[in-house]
């Protein structure tokens, strides 16, 4: 049971990290094209 919980936590943290990295890289690319960011992305 402990192993499953650890694997789940590791998977969730990895997915969240990848999502955060994707959002950050997307924001950087978007900022290069358009410096004025819309209110939704702030």
Z-matrix of the N, CA and C atoms (Angstrom, degrees):
N
C 1 1.464
C 2 1.527 1 110.43
N 3 1.337 2 115.19 1 -41.69
C 4 1.465 3 118.73 2 -179.56
C 5 1.526 4 110.59 3 -62.07
N 6 1.341 5 115.72 4 -40.64
C 7 1.465 6 119.92 5 -177.84
C 8 1.530 7 110.45 6 -62.26
N 9 1.332 8 116.59 7 -41.59
C 10 1.466 9 119.99 8 -178.67
C 11 1.530 10 110.16 9 -63.74
N 12 1.331 11 116.23 10 -41.91
C 13 1.467 12 119.22 11 179.84
C 14 1.525 13 110.35 12 -63.48
N 15 1.329 14 116.85 13 -42.93
C 16 1.468 15 119.81 14 179.54
C 17 1.525 16 110.54 15 -62.62
N 18 1.331 17 116.68 16 -43.35
C 19 1.467 18 119.89 17 179.40
C 20 1.524 19 110.39 18 -63.21
N 21 1.330 20 116.94 19 -40.35
C 22 1.466 21 120.30 20 179.94
C 23 1.527 22 109.94 21 -64.33
N 24 1.329 23 116.69 22 -45.45
C 25 1.466 24 119.66 23 179.22
C 26 1.525 25 110.67 24 -61.65
N 27 1.333 26 116.25 25 -42.90
C 28 1.462 27 120.07 26 -179.72
C 29 1.528 28 110.60 27 -63.09
N 30 1.347 29 116.51 28 -43.05
C 31 1.465 30 120.33 29 -179.74
C 32 1.521 31 110.78 30 -64.09
N 33 1.329 32 116.18 31 -45.18
C 34 1.470 33 119.69 32 -178.67
C 35 1.525 34 110.63 33 -62.95
N 36 1.329 35 116.79 34 -45.22
C 37 1.464 36 119.70 35 -178.99
C 38 1.526 37 110.64 36 -63.94
N 39 1.346 38 116.66 37 -38.08
C 40 1.464 39 120.01 38 178.97
C 41 1.524 40 110.63 39 -64.78
N 42 1.331 41 116.42 40 -45.46
C 43 1.469 42 120.29 41 -179.99
C 44 1.525 43 110.21 42 -62.36
N 45 1.332 44 116.56 43 -44.88
C 46 1.469 45 119.83 44 179.98
C 47 1.527 46 110.14 45 -62.22
N 48 1.325 47 117.00 46 -39.46
C 49 1.459 48 120.25 47 178.78
C 50 1.523 49 111.60 48 -63.20
N 51 1.336 50 115.94 49 -43.06
C 52 1.462 51 120.04 50 179.58
C 53 1.523 52 110.32 51 -64.68
N 54 1.333 53 117.03 52 -41.74
C 55 1.468 54 120.46 53 179.72
C 56 1.527 55 110.25 54 -63.21
N 57 1.338 56 116.53 55 -44.57
C 58 1.463 57 119.99 56 179.87
C 59 1.528 58 110.47 57 -62.42
N 60 1.345 59 116.63 58 -41.07
C 61 1.462 60 120.40 59 179.54
C 62 1.527 61 110.50 60 -65.00
N 63 1.334 62 116.96 61 -41.38
C 64 1.467 63 120.82 62 179.43
C 65 1.526 64 110.11 63 -63.62
N 66 1.332 65 116.72 64 -43.58
C 67 1.460 66 119.69 65 179.37
C 68 1.528 67 110.70 66 -63.31
N 69 1.336 68 117.28 67 -41.49
C 70 1.461 69 120.84 68 -178.63
C 71 1.528 70 110.47 69 -64.93
N 72 1.338 71 117.03 70 -46.37
C 73 1.464 72 119.88 71 -179.01
C 74 1.527 73 110.01 72 -65.70
N 75 1.345 74 116.94 73 -38.39
C 76 1.464 75 120.06 74 178.29
C 77 1.526 76 110.34 75 -64.17
N 78 1.339 77 116.64 76 -41.61
C 79 1.460 78 120.42 77 179.99
C 80 1.529 79 110.07 78 -63.55
N 81 1.338 80 116.68 79 -40.34
C 82 1.468 81 120.10 80 179.70
C 83 1.524 82 110.06 81 -64.37
N 84 1.333 83 117.46 82 -45.75
C 85 1.462 84 120.63 83 179.58
C 86 1.527 85 110.05 84 -63.23
N 87 1.339 86 116.65 85 -41.96
C 88 1.464 87 120.27 86 -178.74
C 89 1.525 88 110.31 87 -65.26
N 90 1.346 89 116.93 88 -38.97
C 91 1.461 90 120.82 89 -179.14
C 92 1.528 91 110.33 90 -64.53
N 93 1.337 92 117.00 91 -32.55
C 94 1.465 93 119.51 92 179.06
C 95 1.529 94 110.43 93 -65.16
N 96 1.338 95 116.07 94 -40.84
C 97 1.464 96 118.91 95 -178.68
C 98 1.528 97 111.09 96 -75.31
N 99 1.347 98 116.68 97 -43.13
C 100 1.466 99 121.05 98 -175.51
C 101 1.523 100 109.88 99 -136.60
N 102 1.337 101 117.93 100 104.19
C 103 1.469 102 120.80 101 -176.99
C 104 1.527 103 112.21 102 -62.73
N 105 1.332 104 117.13 103 -30.54
C 106 1.465 105 119.67 104 -178.75
C 107 1.525 106 109.29 105 -84.49
N 108 1.337 107 115.36 106 106.80
C 109 1.463 108 118.89 107 -177.93
C 110 1.522 109 110.38 108 -83.90
N 111 1.327 110 117.78 109 137.08
C 112 1.475 111 120.37 110 176.65
C 113 1.523 112 111.32 111 -65.91
N 114 1.317 113 116.23 112 162.53
C 115 1.469 114 120.52 113 -174.87
C 116 1.526 115 111.85 114 -65.33
N 117 1.330 116 118.65 115 -27.99
C 118 1.467 117 120.48 116 -176.50
C 119 1.526 118 111.61 117 -65.37
N 120 1.346 119 117.88 118 -32.48
C 121 1.460 120 119.78 119 -173.83
C 122 1.524 121 113.00 120 -91.01
N 123 1.318 122 118.10 121 -2.83
C 124 1.463 123 119.72 122 -177.45
C 125 1.509 124 111.38 123 -78.76
